[in-house]
Amino acid sequence: MSTFEKIQAIIVEELEVNPDQITLESSFDDLDVDSLDLFQVITAIEDEFDVEINDDENIKSIAELVAFIEQ
């Protein structure tokens, strides 16, 4: 399973959205993610990938999130 697929699965589980809505080009705004939802998604991703994502990373899209995780 790729990094994108893992992130996609987490977002689907946390936000209860259709996986087809989540592409690399998707932004969190596109997915209508509020601050609480974003916190839950980021926490789940941090746990899954054993990383820490700070607010100052300024990650706005799925592609940026995948790139951050993979570096």
Phi, psi and omega in degrees: 000130182283167177302314179301315182296322178294315178297317179301315180297320179296315181295318178300315181293315184287322187256353182054050177249163178288133180303332180295339179284343187256109176236172177299330182279347182296140171255165178293331175295319178302327183270005181054047181272122175271178187296323178292316177300316181298319178300316180295318179296312182297318178299316179295321179292319177300318179294316182296317187257000181054052178231168174239125180248113180270157178302328183285358175291334176056046180277122184244341183231166178296320179299318178295322179294315178299314180299318179298314182297320186282345181276000000 
